[in-house]
């Protein structure tokens, strides 16, 4: 009788552990996407803030970096950026706009893709940063692209409203 009672207790504990694990999975499913979005957005947004002296007024330091400091390291050679002022401006805009879109969860997968591309370019500029910065940023971006925006996002809200409109006979 004692063996049966021990087996029943063990089964009960196993079920409880399984239920807790499933609950943790459901909570993480809701929390992971916004946490991933914020984790990727923060370093890019902070960098973007350094590129501006005011609204659409590009910092001279940002232009200097793209003209004189940043080089593309490709096939063992260092190349200048083409149109450095335009690249600096696009970089500054992207480093502000894409993180904001990520945090609110709007155009989430496209924003993550944009930051993934930027990470690839940064890797070409600073090849030694791959392990500490570029690999984690790329992993975050790919995870966001794979998982999508999650429930706590404007993308999800817009999709939900659109589905309701379609199901109610709207166009």
URCORMO-V409862 format. One record per residue. RES is the residue in one small letter. SS is DSSP state (A for helix, B for strand, O for the rest). PHI is phi in whole degrees, 0 to 359 (999 if undefined). NEAR is the number of other C-alpha atoms within 10 Angstrom. Layout:
res->{RES/RES}
ss->{SS/SS}
phi->{PHI/PHI}
near->{NEAR/NEAR}
This chain:
res->{x/x/x/x/x/x/x/x/x/x/x/x/x/x/x/x/x/x/x/x/x/x/x/x/x/x/x/x/x/x/x/x/x/x/x/x/x/x/x/x/x/x/x/x/x/x/x/x/x/x/x/x/x/x/x/x/x/x/x/x/x/x/x/x/x/x/x/x/x/x/x/x/x/x/x/x/x/x/x/x/x/x/x/x/x/x/x/x/x/x/x/x/x/x/x/x/x/x/x/x/x/x/x/x/x/x/x/x/x/x/x/x/x/x/x/x/x/x/x/x/x/x/x/x/x/x/x/x/x/x/x/x/x/x/x/x/x/x/x/x/x/x/x/x/x/x/x/x/x/x/x/x/x/x/x/x/x/x/x/x/x/x/x/x/x/x/x/x/x/x/x}
ss->{O/A/A/A/A/A/A/A/A/A/A/A/A/A/A/A/A/A/A/A/A/A/A/A/A/A/A/A/A/A/A/A/A/A/A/A/A/A/A/A/A/A/A/A/A/A/A/A/A/O/O/B/B/B/O/O/B/B/O/A/A/A/A/A/A/A/A/A/A/O/B/B/B/B/O/O/B/B/B/B/O/O/O/A/A/A/A/A/A/A/A/A/A/A/A/A/A/A/A/A/A/A/A/A/O/O/O/A/A/A/A/A/A/A/A/A/A/A/A/A/A/A/A/A/A/O/A/A/A/A/A/A/A/A/A/A/A/A/A/A/A/A/A/A/A/A/A/O/O/O/O/O/O/A/A/A/A/A/A/A/A/A/A/A/A/A/A/O/O/O/O}
phi->{999/295/295/296/298/295/295/296/297/296/297/297/294/300/294/298/298/296/295/296/297/293/297/301/298/294/295/296/298/278/277/300/302/294/294/297/298/293/301/282/291/303/296/289/296/300/295/298/298/284/272/238/257/172/299/54/249/293/294/301/295/295/297/303/303/284/279/242/263/285/229/273/264/230/52/79/243/252/240/289/288/287/47/301/293/294/295/299/296/298/298/299/295/298/288/261/291/297/297/296/300/298/299/277/76/242/53/301/295/291/295/297/297/301/288/294/297/299/299/298/293/301/299/289/275/235/300/283/270/297/284/275/233/293/296/299/297/297/296/299/298/295/298/296/299/289/278/85/286/84/289/267/205/292/303/294/299/297/297/297/296/296/296/297/296/294/290/270/97/283/251}
near->{5/7/8/9/10/11/11/12/12/12/12/12/12/12/12/12/12/12/12/12/12/12/12/11/13/11/11/12/14/14/14/17/26/22/15/20/27/17/18/24/26/17/14/23/19/13/14/19/15/14/24/19/13/9/6/11/10/18/17/13/14/22/18/14/15/21/18/11/12/18/18/19/17/11/7/7/8/13/12/15/18/11/10/18/18/13/16/23/20/11/19/23/18/19/25/20/16/22/27/20/20/29/24/17/25/19/16/28/22/17/25/28/17/17/25/21/14/19/21/18/15/19/18/19/20/15/15/11/13/17/10/9/14/21/15/15/25/21/14/23/28/17/17/26/18/10/14/21/27/20/16/16/21/19/19/17/15/12/12/13/12/14/12/12/12/11/10/9/7/9/7}
